[in-house]
Amino acid sequence: MFLGAHGNYYGMNAKYEKLTAGGNPFLDPDGYRAFVAKSEQAR
């Protein structure tokens, strides 16, 4: 489950809207990997 200190880290607003469609949009391994890769490049 990809969460962070700030909702913009993981697209909280978009994920929250998808909750009503079923499933759990917070389970996002691809989004997590993309965030980590972007963070590592910023170093």
ROLUMGU-583916 format. One record per residue: residue in one letter; x, y negated, z negated of N, C-alpha, C in turn. Coordinates in steps of 0.02 Angstrom, whole numbers, padded with zeros to 5 digits, always signed. Example, Ala and Ser with C-alpha at 12.3 -4.5 7.8 and 13.67 -1.06 7.14 Angstrom:
a+00660+00284-00390+00615+00225-00390+00660+00165-00390
s+00642+00112-00354+00684+00053-00357+00645-00002-00394
This chain:
m+00043+00058+00000+00000+00000+00000+00045-00061+00000
f+00037-00103+00050+00079-00161+00059+00045-00222+00030
l+00069-00244-00027+00045-00305-00060+00106-00348-00077
g+00095-00411-00089+00149-00455-00107+00124-00510-00153
a+00170-00553-00174+00154-00607-00220+00106-00658-00187
h+00108-00663-00122+00066-00711-00086+00030-00673-00030
g-00034-00687-00023-00075-00653+00027-00051-00661+00098
n-00017-00718+00112+00007-00728+00181+00064-00681+00198
y+00095-00649+00150+00148-00600+00164+00121-00541+00203
y+00059-00523+00189+00031-00461+00218-00036-00471+00252
g-00054-00533+00269-00115-00547+00305-00178-00533+00265
m-00180-00555+00202-00234-00538+00157-00303-00556+00185
n-00311-00615+00212-00378-00635+00236-00403-00589+00291
a-00362-00573+00339-00382-00528+00394-00397-00458+00367
k-00356-00434+00321-00367-00367+00294-00431-00365+00252
y-00444-00417+00214-00504-00419+00173-00566-00415+00216
e-00567-00450+00273-00624-00448+00318-00635-00378+00345
k-00582-00340+00355-00588-00273+00383-00613-00221+00332
l-00614-00238+00268-00637-00191+00217-00709-00170+00230
t-00750-00215+00255-00820-00198+00266-00829-00150+00325
a-00778-00144+00368-00782-00099+00426-00766-00027+00407
g-00744-00016+00347-00726+00051+00324-00652+00062+00325
g-00629+00111+00290-00558+00123+00285-00525+00074+00237
n-00461+00078+00233-00424+00033+00189-00369-00002+00229
p-00381-00064+00251-00331-00099+00290-00268-00117+00251
f-00270-00110+00185-00211-00125+00145-00159-00069+00149
l-00178-00011+00174-00131+00043+00188-00103+00030+00258
d-00045-00003+00261-00019-00030+00324+00056-00019+00329
p+00078+00043+00342+00150+00056+00344+00185+00018+00400
d+00152+00007+00456+00183-00030+00511+00192-00104+00492
g+00142-00132+00460+00146-00201+00437+00202-00210+00386
y+00208-00161+00342+00261-00163+00291+00330-00162+00325
r+00339-00115+00371+00404-00110+00405+00421-00174+00444
a+00371-00204+00475+00382-00266+00512+00402-00322+00465
f+00370-00326+00407+00387-00378+00358+00458-00368+00333
v+00477-00307+00317+00545-00293+00293+00597-00310+00347
a+00584-00291+00409+00631-00306+00463+00639-00381+00472
k+00584-00418+00470+00587-00491+00477+00624-00522+00419
s+00614-00497+00358+00648-00523+00300+00724-00509+00304
e+00742-00450+00328+00813-00434+00333+00847-00476+00386
q+00812-00494+00440+00841-00536+00492+00851-00608+00467
a+00810-00629+00419+00814-00697+00394+00874-00708+00348
r+00906-00655+00328+00963-00661+00281+01022-00693+00314
